[in-house]
Amino acid sequence: MSCKNFLNAVALACVGLMTAGTATADTIQGTIYAANGNSATLGGDTPAVGGWSASADTLAGTPGGYNHPANPNFPTDTLVTTIGSLTAGDKYEVAVLYSNFSFFNTNFSVGLSAGSLTDVPVSNAGVVDGAITDGPGGISPRSLYDFNLGEVTVDSNGEISVFVAEGVENGQFSQWFGYHAVTLLAVPEPSSLSLLGLAAMGSILSRRRR
């Protein structure tokens, strides 16, 4: 193999390793952590206050999630979903899974801190393959959406937290949305193979300069 072809092959391998683990907007990727059981309000109350109510929905066979009326006159508490028992310093692609009950502009807000929430309209999010499966007495199956929060580093406590509330710009009355889960997709560290490849590339370039 010529030096040029070898360099191209190493570059492509490194790019593949660096881009592996990036979540896409049209499929559920990573581990699903239901909102139910992993969430509390910012004030420490159970989620069944401030407009939040337990959902009868199931996702991937796991009961979970909360509903909230998208009503600008209804008080809302911020939910905090915390995923623990992770390794500090590890990186994950983090996304939230949610649904709307009626119109396609129902929105809620989400972020990685209580003071930095972004309104997430359904019309601007990715449709996830499949649909919510309802439990007894649940509503008709509806589309499931996701919103990617990007790459997040696990904190020193071994946790990642996601904050969710009603969208501050929501002007609808008596429309509900469902917040169902957080997904974590591990971002792999560069492997020793890629490091060896980079070392080999450096060695070849060094020889070519002599």
N, C-alpha and C positions, 0 to 999 in steps of 0.2 A: 504494500500500500504506500502511495506517495505521501510526502509530508503534508501536502495540501489536503488530500482526502482524509488523512488521519485527523488533522485539525478540525475539519468539518464534522467528522463523526463524533469527536469528543465534544464539540460545541453543541451539537444536537442533543447528545445524551445529557449534558448539563442543563440545557433548557428544559428538557423533559422532566428532569428531577426537580427543578425549581418550580415548575408550574403544576406539578402533581398535587392534588388535594384542593385545588381551587374549586369552590362550589359553583354550580350553575343555577339558573333561576327557574328551570322547568322540571326538575326532579328533586326528590327528597334525598339529600346526601348527608352522611354522617349519622351519629347516634341521636335519637329523639329523646328529649327529656320533657315529659308532660308538665304543663304549667301547674296543674293540680298536684299537690304534694311537694312541689319545689318552690312555692311562692308564698309571700306574705305581703301585706301592705307596708308602705314606707314607715308608717307609724307603729308597725308591729302587730296590728290587728289581723284577725283571720281575713281572707279575701272576700268573705261574704258580707262586706260592708262597703259603703261608698259607691254603691251601684253595681259592684261585682256580684255575680251569682254563679254557682257551680253549673257546669255544662253536662248534659247527658251524652255528649259526643264521645266517641272513642276514636283513637288514631293508632294505627298499627296494632290493634288489639288491646291498647292500654287506655283506660278511662282517664280523662283529663281535660283541662281547659276551663275557662271562665267566659261568661258572657257579660256584656255591658251595653246599656242603652246609649246610643250616640245622640245625646240630647244636651244641648248647650245649657239648659236650665237645671240639669241633674248634677249634683256634686259628685266628684270622682276622687278616688284615692289612687295613688301610684302603686302599682304592683312591682315587687322586686322578685325576680326568679333567679335563684342562686344555685349553681351547679358546683358541688364540692368534690372532695376526694380526688382532685387532679394534681398533677405534678407542677409545682411552681416553675415558671419560666417556659413551659411548653406553649406552643402556639396552636390556635384553632381558628378555622373559619366559622363564624357564628351567624346564624340566621334565626328568624322567628317565623312561625307558621300561624296563619290566622284566616278567618273567613268573614264574609258579610252575609247578612240575612236577607237583604232586599236589593237596594240600589247599588250601583257599581262605584259610587263615589263616597261610600262610607269609609271613614278613616279613623285611625288611632295613631298615637305617637309612641315612639320606641327609641331607646338609646342605651349607651353604656354607663350613663350617670344620670341622676335625677335632674340635674341642671342643664342637660343637653339632650333633649328629646326632639326627634324629627317626625313630622306628620307623614304618615304612610298611606296614601289613598290606594284603594284596591286597583284603580285604573292604571297606576304606575308600577304595580308589582308583578312579579312573575307568577304565572299559574302553575301550580305544582301538579304533576300527573296524579290522577285519581281524585277522590272526593272524601269528605268526612263521612264516617259511618255512624249513624245515630243509634243510641240506646233506646230502650222502651220509653215511649212518650216524647222522643226527640222530634226535631223538625225534619223536614225533607232533606235528603242529602244535597249538599251544595259544594261549590268549588272551594278548593283549598289554595291559599296564596302563601308566598314566602317573600321575605325581605332580608337581604344579606347585609349584616352590619360590618362585614370585613374581617380582617385578621386580628385576633385578640390574644394577648399574652396572659397566661394564668398568673394571678397575683401571689404574693408571698404566703397567703393563707391556703393556697391550693384551690382557689375559687375563681369562677367567672360569673358576673352578675349582669342581668339584663333588666331594664326598667321600662314599664309599659303603663300608659295612661290614655285617656280619651284625647283625640286630636284637638288642639287648641283652636284650630281654624274651622272646626266642624260646625256647619250651620243647619244640619238636618234635625228634624224633630221626630222622636220616637222610632228611630231606626237603631237596630242592634248590630254589634259586631262580636265575633268570637275570637279570643286569644287562646291558642291551643298548646303551643310547645316552643321550645328552643332546640335547635340542632347544633351539634358540635362536630366538625370534621377536622381531624388532626392534620396539621401541616408538617410534613416530615422534614427533619433536619438533613442537610446535605450528607450523603453517604460517603464512606471512606473511598468508594469507587470513584465518585466524582472528584474528590480531593486528589486522588492519584492521577486522574485524567488531567486535572489542571496542572499538577506538577510535571507530568509528561509534556504537556503543551509548552510550559515554561522552559523545559530542558531543550525541546526542539527549537524553539525560537532563539534560545541562547546560542545553540550550535550554528544556526543559520546566520547569526550576526558575526560569527568569527571569521 
